[in-house]
Amino acid sequence: MKNTYKLIAVFTILVSITMVFSGCGEDAESETPADISSSESVDTLIITITDTIGVETGDSSYVFGMLMEVAHGADGNIIALDMNRSCLSVYSPDGEFIGSIGSPGPGPGEFLIPIDFAIMADGGIAVSDAVARNISFFDSEGIFQEIIDGFFPTPPISIEGCPDRGYVGQSMSMVMTGETMDASLQLCKYTDSTEADVTYLTIPMEMDFSGGGQASLQRGPEFDFAVGPDGSVFVAELSDTLLAVSGYSPDGEEFLTLREEKERTPLTQEEIDAGSLAMSIMISDGEASADMDRVDNTDIWRNVIASIGVDAEKRIWVEMAYTDTPVFRVYDYSGNLLFVAVTNVDFTPVTRPSFSIDAGGILAWNRDPMDYPKIYNLQLLEN
């Protein structure tokens, strides 16, 4: 899953706009969610936690700062991007620390604010740096190879590798007209340059600079996306009234459309009290650091969808956000509902982690935990 919140937040930071991330945290004992529709005549499967990676204090290889993305490498290892430490940490499937990739700094193989990474077709890794405005490429051993820069106003912030070379990413384009800046949120495929090879969708978003030099963003639709093992691209609209998923072939032809109207689900008072997170970035002596501050939550409705992912069997995992605990609807490429999956740990709306479902399996992580950041290694218990 590659969430639009990340792209918009980083982009708006660079033009002095405050945006928010949702908080999450620690887990609790499980119960079967009561929000699964009784009209779904499919099996409900269980997702169980097999292990966690991360400690509060001790070995620095397992102490995280701010986890931005977690995914499986081509070899099945678990890779975690820590923004505060400006590096990728690599762990075996059993959670043993193997090594790190990158370090803080402005030079080759170094990062200012690394915001996302993608696993490439050859097993290498691409890392998007929001402040350096570039994408760094490493080989399958973690050795730095090259940089593509020249992106404006940012590089593609959320990125995911394609099986036939290149990567899919979310980016912004900007055009200033008088006192108004028109911005478009795009999802495109890139290979060797800053120019897109395929554009899957473009969403207009308006920015207004008339408020005494302070910019404001008139937010349009937001989305999450995932790339399947065959290169198909799936997009989930993040809406409080719609379950909306689209599928595109690698060359951009739409072949799947799922749309289902949903009633709005209000946030609980606990969620409202927990607030949201605003990211701030400071640059000093050529190096950048990031932090998160709590701000008032301005939205009172839950989205219908939280994230989307595709596994090795080409099954589309759509995580529901309107339910009190994580519920996944799992579809095939034709849009048929195959089964529903729930975790055997009852994450609450406030403690709910971020999930990553890819060809290597299921992972989750805490960006804003109540105790300390950690990675969950999960497994689907299939009949």
N, C-alpha and C positions, 0 to 999 in steps of 0.2 A: 504494500500500500504506500502511496505517495501523496501526502495530504496537501491541499491547497493552502491551509492555514499557515504552513511553514513558508510558502512562497510569498504570500501577501504580507505576512509579518515582517520578513526580512526586507522585502522591497520597501515597505512603508517606513521602516527604520532608516533606510538610506535617504529618504526624503523627509525625515523628521515627522513621521506620522506615528501615533501610538496605536498598536493593534494588540489583540489578546490571544493567548493560548488557554485551553481548558486544562485544569489541574487533575491529577490522579494520584493514587497512593497505594496503601497497604491492603492485603487481602483478608478475607474472613471465611467462615465455614460455608458449605454449599447447600443450596436448596434448588429444586427445579424451578425455573422462572415461570411465573403465572401468566406471562405476556405472550406465549406462543399461541398463535391462532389455532383454535380447535378445528378449523376448516381444512387445515393442512394434513392430508391423509398420507403422510410420509413418516419414516422413522426419525426418532430423535436420538442422536448419537452423543457420546460424552467426550469432551476434551479434558485430559488430565495433565497435571503438572508433574513432570518426571524429575526436574531438578531446577535449581536457581543458580545464577552466577552473580556474585557481588557480595561485598561485606561492608559494614559501616566503618570499621577501623581495621588496620592490620596491613597485609600485603598490598602495596600500592597497585599491583597488577589487577586487583579485584575491587578497588575503591573507585567508583565513578563520580564524575562531576555533574555534567548535564548530558544525558543520553538523548541524541537527536534521531538516530535511526539504528535499527538492528536487523540483520538479514543473514541468510546462509550464503557462504561462498560456493564457488563451483565445485570444490572438493568436499563440501558438507560441513566445513568449519563454520563457527558462529563469529560474525564480525559486528563490532559495536562501534559506532561513531560517537565520540565524546567531545562535545563542543568546547567545554572548559579546558580540557587537556590538549585540544587541537591535535588529535590523533585517532587512528583506528586501532582497536585492540582485537586480536584474533585468538579464539578459543577453540579447542577441539569439541566435537559433538558431546563429549562427557564433561565439558566445562573446564578443562585444563588450559591455562594460559600458554600460548605459543609464542606470541611476539606482538609488536606494534608497528604501525605504518604511519610515517609522517611525524611532524613535531611543530611546535609554535614558531612562527617567523614568516618573513616575506620572501624567502628564497625558494629555489626549486626543491620540490619534495616537502615543503613546509606550508602551513596553513595559518591564515589570520582568523577567519570564522568559517570553519568547515560546517556546512549545513546539511549535506546529504551525500550519498555515494551510490554507485551502481556496479553490479557485477557484469563484466563484459563477456562477449561470446568466447574469447580465448582464455577466460578465467582471470583476466586482469581486473583492476578496479579503477573506476573514475570517481573523483571527489570534486564536488562543487563548493567553491569558496565564495561566500556572499560579499565579503569586503574586498578581497583581492580581485573579484569579478572574473574569475577564470575557472577552468576545470583542469585538474591534474590527473595524469594517467600513470598507473603503476602496473607492472607485469604480475603474473600469477604468484611470484615469490615476494611481492611487495616492494620491488625495486623501482624507483622513479624512472619514468620514460620520457614524458613530454608534457607541455602545457598548451592549452588552447585559450587565448585571451582575446580581448577586444569586444566582449559582450557589453551591451548597454540596454537598460540601466543595470541589469544584473545578469549573471549567467543563468541558464535553466537551474532553478533552485531545487526542485524535486526531480530526480532522474532515476531511470531504470533501464538496464541493459537489454539489448535485443539479441536473439539467437543468431541473426544473420549479419552481425556487426553493427556498430552504432548504438545509440541510446535514445530513449524517449524522455522528454522533459517538459516541465511547465516553465513558461517564461512570460515576461511582460514586454509589450511594445508601448511607446509613449509618443504622442504628438501634441504639441502646445499650440492652442488656438486662443489668442487674446489672453484672458485671465483664467481660462479653463484648460486643463490638460486632459486629453482623452487617452485613456489607457485600455489596452486590450489584454486579457489573460488568454494565453494560447497553450495548446498542447501539440508538440511537434516532435518529429524524429530528426536527429542530427547524426552526422558521421565525422567528417574531418575539418569542419569549419564552424563559424558562428551562424552560417546560413542554414535554415531548415530545409530538409529534403522532402518531408511530408508534413502537412498540417492537418491534424485530426479535427480540431475545433478551435474556434475563436469566440471569446465572450467579451463584449464591450463593458468597460468599467470607467467611470468618470471621476476625475480628480479636480477639485476646485481650489484655486489659489487666491480667491478674492478676500479671504478672512485675515487681512493684515499681515500677509506673508506666511500664515500658518496653513498648511495644506490639509485638506480633508478628502477622504475617499468615499465616494458613493458606491458601496459594495454591491456588486451584482451576484449572480449565482456562483457558487464555489463547488469544487469537485475533488474527488480522489480518483486515482487511476492505478492500473496494474497492467503488466505485460505478460502474456502467456508464454509457455515454452515454445510455441510455434510462431511467436511474434505478433499475435493478435493483441489489440489494445482495448481495454475495458475501462469505461468511465462511469463513475457513480456520482450523481448530483447530490450535493449536501443541502437538503431542503428540509424544512419542518413540516411540509404537507405532502411530499411525494416520495415514493420509492421509485427512483428512475435510474436505470442502468442501460448503457449503450455499448455495443461491441463493434470494433473496426478491424478490418483486415490490415496486414502490414502496410499496404499501399494506400490506406485511408478510406476504403469503401465500407459503409456502415452495413452490418449484417444482423445486428441484434438490437431490439428495443424492448425494454421492460418498463412499464409505467403503471403505478398503482397509487391511487389517492389514499391519503392517511389523515386522520384527525390529528390536530396538534396535541402534543403532550407537554404540559407545563413542567418546568424545572421544580424540584422539591425545594423547600426552604433550606435544607442542608446544602444543596448544590448552590443556591444563591448566596448563602452565607460563606461558602468556601471561596466564592469569587472566581476570578480568572487571573491569568498571568500576562504581564506585559514584558516583552524582552527589551533590554537596553544594551547598547553596544558602545564601548569606549575605546578609542584608539590613542595610544601614548607611546612615544619613542618608536614608532613604526610597527608596534604590535597592537593587536586588538584583543579585547576581552568582552565576555557577554555575561549578563546576569538576568534574573527574572524577578519582577516585582509584582505584588498583588494589587489589582485594581478592582473597582466595582464591576460586577457582571451586568452588562447592559442588555443581554438577550434573555428572555424568560421562557423560551421554548427549546425543547430538545430537537435535534435533527432526527430524521427518520433513519438515515444511514450514517454510520461512523467511518467505515473504511471498506475497501475492496481488495481482494487478492486472488491469485490463480495458482493452483498447486501443480505438481508434476503430471497429474492425470487429467489436466485441462478442465478442472472443476473450478467454477467461479464462486468465491466465498464473499458474501455480502454481510458485513457486520451491522446489525441493527443498533441504533443509538437511542431509540425511544423506549427500549425495554430497561428495566431496573438493573439487570445483570446482562453480561454479553450473550447474545444469541446470534448465530450465523445461519443465514439461508444459503444453501449450496445448490448451484444450478449447473447444467451442462451448457454447451455453446449454443444450443437451440432455445435456451430459456426455460427448459423443463426443471422444476424443482426436484432435486434428488433426495435431499434429506435436510434436517435441521440439526445443528450442533450447538451444545451448551457446555460451559466449563463446569467442572465439579468443585470449583471454588466460587463462592458467591461474592464476586467483586461488586461493590455498590456503585451507584452513579458517581460518587466522589472518589472512590478508590480504584476505579476502572483503569487498567493499563492500556497502552497502545499495542495493537497486534500487527504482526507481519506474517503473511502466509505466502510462501513462494515454493519453488521446486524442491527446496530442501526440507520443508515441513512448516511447523507453526512455532512462532516465537512471540513473546510479549515483553514489554519493558515499561518501567516507571520513569517519567520525566520529572514529576513533582511528587515524590512519595512522602508519606507521613514519617517514615523511619529513614530509609536510605535507598538510593537508586539500585535497581537490580534487574536482571534479565530472567525471564521465565522460559524454560524449555518445555514445550508441550507436545502431546501426542494424541491423535484421534483414535479412540477405541472403536474400531469397525467390527461389525458382526461377522 
